[in-house]
Amino acid sequence: MDKKILVGGQAVIEGVMMRVPGAYATAVRKPDGTIETNRHEFTSVAEKHSLLKRPILRGMVSLFESLKIGLGTLQFSADVAIQAEEEAQGKEHKEENKFVSGLTMVFALLLGFALFGFLPLYITTELLSIGKNAFAFNIVAGLWRIGFFLVYLWVISLMKDIQRLFQYHGAEHKIVFTFESGNDLTVENSQNFETFHPRCGTSFVFIVLLASILMFALIDTAIIAIVGNITLPMRLVFHLLMLPIVSGVGYEFLKLTAKYQHSWWGRSLSAPGLWLQRITTKPPSDEQLEVAIIALKTAFGDSYDNYVGQKFVAEAVE
């Protein structure tokens, strides 16, 4: 039986971040064609406190740590991508670029909150008189949320820069497949694998969207039982507070589907995430695969040779 190992990552601007046991590294293609890397040692807080390894809690920890690492590596890639332009423009424009970058991130967070948090609840509240039927309300709101998510992915997939980001996402998957197979990490070997990986974080997002329907219905039922009525602001606040717990449940569900991925029901539950990857991954170029290879080797550091030639099952979550 192949050994399990934490190996996964994400696409960043003109590059890839790879996470391995004890570290993560980002490799980014600079405008001049060279590749810049950035490696960090990292130990999960769950490794230091055994309580945080328990079900649900470990998923909440994983969510926050993944967000922290993801935002940090995304910012690194953005800094590298505009480095040449900043050097040409001078200090004044450097500060301006930092401000614009920060403003863009804030706007993206607000847009995400509006599309996937506020708008589904608002539309369901205004269009239907089912506020006191918690399960019916959250099924409808959940379907709106999933619909907005799919439309959002499709719209951004039409943008040239996002298409390149999705190519790097495909490169990350191909390199993980190659590593799992025990083959040498070469561009030629990696191009033989597909871009759809069953343990991708895209599946986690979709699972959280589904889990939120049931979890939010339960919390709404409890609120109605206690206060007799529930308003839109109350729903919004309590749903936001419940989001870490919902993510923890989604995490456990993802691990379960990964454990039984070869069963018919495991494949069925993984299917929506694989379908989504038809949007979020694109076939990468050889140059993009080269970046992903360097990211993974840099993450492993001197220990990489210990893994060469072995077969593994790479998990994006611990």
C-alpha positions as CSV (number, residue, x, y, z in Angstrom):
1,M,0.0,0.0,0.0
2,D,1.4,3.4,-1.0
3,K,2.4,5.7,1.9
4,K,0.4,8.9,2.6
5,I,2.2,12.2,2.7
6,L,1.2,15.9,2.9
7,V,2.1,17.3,-0.5
8,G,-0.1,19.9,-2.1
9,G,-0.1,23.5,-3.1
10,Q,-1.7,26.3,-5.0
11,A,-1.2,28.4,-8.1
12,V,0.0,32.0,-7.5
13,I,0.7,34.8,-9.9
14,E,3.1,33.4,-12.5
15,G,4.1,30.5,-10.2
16,V,3.3,27.7,-7.8
17,M,3.4,27.2,-4.1
18,M,4.1,23.7,-2.8
19,R,3.7,22.5,0.8
20,V,5.4,19.4,2.2
21,P,6.0,18.0,5.7
22,G,7.7,20.8,7.7
23,A,7.9,23.4,5.0
24,Y,6.5,25.2,2.0
25,A,8.1,27.0,-1.0
26,T,7.0,29.3,-3.8
27,A,8.6,29.5,-7.2
28,V,7.7,32.4,-9.5
29,R,8.7,33.1,-13.1
30,K,10.1,36.7,-13.3
31,P,9.6,38.9,-16.3
32,D,13.2,38.2,-17.4
33,G,12.5,34.5,-17.6
34,T,14.4,33.5,-14.4
35,I,12.7,31.8,-11.5
36,E,12.7,33.2,-8.0
37,T,12.0,30.9,-5.0
38,N,11.1,31.5,-1.4
39,R,11.1,28.8,1.2
40,H,9.7,28.7,4.8
41,E,9.9,26.1,7.5
42,F,6.5,25.5,8.9
43,T,5.0,23.3,11.6
44,S,1.3,23.2,12.2
45,V,0.1,24.4,15.6
46,A,-1.8,21.1,15.7
47,E,1.5,19.3,16.0
48,K,2.3,21.3,19.2
49,H,-1.1,20.9,20.8
50,S,-2.7,17.4,20.6
51,L,-6.2,18.8,21.3
52,L,-6.2,20.5,18.0
53,K,-5.7,17.2,16.2
54,R,-9.2,16.1,17.1
55,P,-11.9,16.0,14.4
56,I,-13.5,19.3,13.4
57,L,-10.8,21.3,15.3
58,R,-8.1,20.0,13.0
59,G,-10.1,21.2,10.0
60,M,-10.6,24.7,11.5
61,V,-6.8,24.9,12.2
62,S,-6.0,23.7,8.7
63,L,-8.4,26.3,7.2
64,F,-6.7,29.2,9.0
65,E,-3.2,28.0,8.4
66,S,-3.9,27.4,4.7
67,L,-5.4,30.9,4.4
68,K,-2.3,32.4,6.1
69,I,0.1,30.5,3.9
70,G,-2.0,31.1,0.8
71,L,-2.3,34.9,1.2
72,G,1.4,35.2,2.1
73,T,2.6,33.3,-1.0
74,L,0.1,35.1,-3.2
75,Q,1.5,38.4,-2.0
76,F,5.1,37.2,-2.6
77,S,4.2,36.3,-6.2
78,A,2.6,39.7,-6.7
79,D,5.7,41.4,-5.4
80,V,7.9,39.4,-7.7
81,A,5.6,40.0,-10.7
82,I,5.9,43.8,-10.5
83,Q,9.5,43.9,-9.3
84,A,10.9,44.9,-12.7
85,E,8.3,47.5,-13.2
86,E,8.9,49.0,-9.7
87,E,12.6,49.2,-10.3
88,A,12.1,51.1,-13.4
89,Q,9.5,53.5,-11.9
90,G,11.3,54.3,-8.7
91,K,10.3,54.6,-5.0
92,E,7.2,56.7,-5.4
93,H,5.6,54.1,-7.7
94,K,6.7,51.3,-5.4
95,E,4.6,52.7,-2.6
96,E,1.7,53.3,-5.0
97,N,1.9,49.7,-6.2
98,K,1.8,48.4,-2.6
99,F,-1.3,50.5,-1.9
100,V,-3.0,49.3,-5.1
101,S,-2.1,45.7,-4.2
102,G,-3.6,46.0,-0.7
103,L,-6.7,47.8,-2.0
104,T,-7.2,45.0,-4.6
105,M,-7.1,42.3,-1.8
106,V,-9.6,44.2,0.3
107,F,-11.9,44.6,-2.7
108,A,-11.7,40.9,-3.5
109,L,-12.6,40.0,0.2
110,L,-15.6,42.4,0.1
111,L,-16.7,41.0,-3.2
112,G,-16.5,37.4,-1.9
113,F,-18.5,38.4,1.2
114,A,-21.2,40.1,-1.0
115,L,-21.5,37.2,-3.5
116,F,-21.3,34.2,-1.2
117,G,-22.5,35.6,2.1
118,F,-24.9,38.5,1.9
119,L,-26.5,38.2,-1.6
120,P,-27.8,34.6,-1.3
121,L,-29.5,35.4,2.0
122,Y,-30.9,38.7,0.8
123,I,-32.4,37.3,-2.4
124,T,-33.9,34.3,-0.5
125,T,-35.3,36.6,2.2
126,E,-36.8,39.1,-0.3
127,L,-38.2,36.6,-2.9
128,L,-39.6,33.9,-0.7
129,S,-41.7,33.8,2.5
130,I,-40.0,30.8,4.0
131,G,-37.9,32.5,6.7
132,K,-39.2,30.4,9.5
133,N,-38.7,27.1,7.6
134,A,-35.0,26.9,8.3
135,F,-34.2,23.9,6.1
136,A,-36.2,25.1,3.0
137,F,-34.6,28.6,3.4
138,N,-31.1,27.3,3.6
139,I,-31.5,24.8,0.7
140,V,-32.6,27.7,-1.5
141,A,-29.9,30.1,-0.2
142,G,-27.4,27.3,-0.6
143,L,-28.4,26.7,-4.2
144,W,-28.0,30.5,-4.9
145,R,-24.6,30.4,-3.2
146,I,-23.4,27.5,-5.3
147,G,-24.9,29.1,-8.5
148,F,-23.0,32.4,-7.8
149,F,-19.8,30.4,-7.1
150,L,-20.1,28.6,-10.5
151,V,-20.9,31.7,-12.4
152,Y,-18.0,33.6,-10.7
153,L,-15.5,30.8,-11.6
154,W,-16.8,30.8,-15.2
155,V,-16.6,34.6,-15.6
156,I,-13.1,34.9,-14.2
157,S,-11.9,31.9,-16.3
158,L,-12.5,34.1,-19.3
159,M,-9.8,36.6,-18.2
160,K,-6.3,36.1,-19.7
161,D,-4.4,36.5,-16.4
162,I,-6.8,34.0,-14.6
163,Q,-6.3,31.5,-17.5
164,R,-2.6,31.6,-16.8
165,L,-3.3,31.1,-13.1
166,F,-5.4,28.1,-13.9
167,Q,-2.6,26.7,-16.1
168,Y,-0.2,26.9,-13.1
169,H,-2.9,25.1,-11.1
170,G,-2.9,22.4,-13.7
171,A,1.0,22.3,-13.5
172,E,0.7,21.9,-9.7
173,H,-1.6,18.9,-10.1
174,K,0.6,17.3,-12.8
175,I,3.7,17.6,-10.6
176,V,1.9,16.1,-7.6
177,F,0.7,13.2,-9.8
178,T,4.3,12.6,-11.0
179,F,5.6,12.7,-7.4
180,E,3.0,10.2,-6.3
181,S,3.9,7.8,-9.1
182,G,7.5,7.6,-8.1
183,N,8.7,8.8,-11.5
184,D,11.4,11.3,-11.9
185,L,10.2,14.9,-11.6
186,T,10.7,16.0,-15.2
187,V,8.6,18.0,-17.6
188,E,8.3,15.0,-20.0
189,N,7.0,12.7,-17.3
190,S,4.7,15.3,-15.9
191,Q,3.0,16.0,-19.2
192,N,1.7,12.4,-19.2
193,F,-0.6,13.1,-16.3
194,E,-3.9,14.9,-16.3
195,T,-4.7,18.1,-14.5
196,F,-7.7,16.8,-12.5
197,H,-6.6,15.7,-9.0
198,P,-9.1,14.0,-6.6
199,R,-7.7,15.6,-3.5
200,C,-7.6,19.2,-4.7
201,G,-8.6,22.1,-2.6
202,T,-11.3,22.9,-5.1
203,S,-13.2,19.9,-3.8
204,F,-12.9,21.2,-0.3
205,V,-14.6,24.5,-1.3
206,F,-17.5,22.7,-2.9
207,I,-17.9,20.4,0.1
208,V,-18.0,23.4,2.4
209,L,-20.7,24.9,0.2
210,L,-22.8,21.7,0.6
211,A,-22.1,21.3,4.3
212,S,-23.1,24.9,5.0
213,I,-26.7,24.1,3.9
214,L,-27.2,21.6,6.7
215,M,-25.2,23.4,9.3
216,F,-26.8,26.7,8.7
217,A,-30.2,25.1,8.8
218,L,-29.5,23.6,12.2
219,I,-28.3,26.9,13.6
220,D,-31.3,28.8,12.2
221,T,-33.6,26.2,13.7
222,A,-32.0,26.7,17.1
223,I,-32.3,30.5,16.9
224,I,-36.0,30.3,15.8
225,A,-36.7,27.9,18.7
226,I,-35.1,30.4,21.2
227,V,-36.2,33.8,20.0
228,G,-39.2,32.9,17.8
229,N,-38.0,34.8,14.7
230,I,-34.8,35.3,12.8
231,T,-33.8,38.4,10.8
232,L,-31.4,38.8,7.9
233,P,-28.7,40.5,10.0
234,M,-29.0,37.7,12.6
235,R,-28.6,35.1,10.0
236,L,-25.6,36.8,8.5
237,V,-23.8,37.2,11.8
238,F,-24.5,33.6,13.0
239,H,-23.6,32.1,9.7
240,L,-20.3,33.9,9.6
241,L,-19.6,32.7,13.2
242,M,-20.4,29.2,12.1
243,L,-18.1,29.2,9.1
244,P,-15.0,27.8,10.8
245,I,-17.1,24.9,12.2
246,V,-18.6,24.3,8.8
247,S,-15.1,24.2,7.3
248,G,-14.1,21.7,10.0
249,V,-16.9,19.4,9.0
250,G,-16.0,19.8,5.3
251,Y,-12.4,18.9,6.1
252,E,-13.5,15.6,7.8
253,F,-15.7,14.9,4.8
254,L,-12.9,15.5,2.4
255,K,-10.6,13.1,4.3
256,L,-13.4,10.5,4.3
257,T,-13.8,10.7,0.6
258,A,-10.0,10.5,0.1
259,K,-9.9,7.4,2.3
260,Y,-12.5,5.6,0.2
261,Q,-11.7,7.2,-3.1
262,H,-11.7,3.8,-4.9
263,S,-15.2,2.9,-3.8
264,W,-18.2,3.8,-5.9
265,W,-19.6,6.2,-3.4
266,G,-16.2,7.7,-2.7
267,R,-15.8,8.4,-6.5
268,S,-19.4,9.8,-6.6
269,L,-18.7,12.2,-3.8
270,S,-15.5,13.3,-5.3
271,A,-17.0,13.9,-8.7
272,P,-18.3,17.4,-8.2
273,G,-14.8,18.6,-7.2
274,L,-13.3,17.0,-10.3
275,W,-16.0,18.6,-12.5
276,L,-15.1,22.0,-11.1
277,Q,-11.5,21.5,-12.0
278,R,-12.5,21.6,-15.6
279,I,-12.9,25.3,-14.9
280,T,-10.1,25.9,-12.4
281,T,-7.3,23.9,-14.2
282,K,-5.9,24.3,-17.7
283,P,-3.1,22.3,-19.5
284,P,0.2,23.9,-18.6
285,S,3.2,24.7,-20.8
286,D,6.6,23.1,-20.3
287,E,7.8,26.3,-18.8
288,Q,5.0,26.3,-16.2
289,L,5.7,22.7,-15.3
290,E,9.4,23.7,-14.7
291,V,8.3,26.3,-12.2
292,A,6.1,23.7,-10.3
293,I,9.0,21.2,-10.2
294,I,11.3,23.8,-8.7
295,A,8.7,24.7,-6.2
296,L,8.3,21.1,-5.0
297,K,12.0,20.4,-4.9
298,T,12.7,23.7,-3.1
299,A,10.0,22.8,-0.5
300,F,11.6,19.5,0.2
301,G,15.1,21.0,0.3
302,D,17.9,18.5,1.1
303,S,15.4,15.8,2.0
304,Y,14.1,15.4,-1.5
305,D,16.5,12.6,-2.4
306,N,14.9,10.5,0.5
307,Y,11.6,10.4,-1.5
308,V,12.9,9.7,-5.0
309,G,11.6,6.5,-6.6
310,Q,8.9,5.8,-3.9
311,K,5.2,5.8,-4.5
312,F,2.9,7.9,-2.3
313,V,-0.6,9.1,-1.9
314,A,-0.3,12.9,-1.7
315,E,-2.9,14.6,0.5
316,A,-3.6,18.3,0.3
317,V,-4.7,18.2,4.0
318,E,-3.1,16.5,7.0
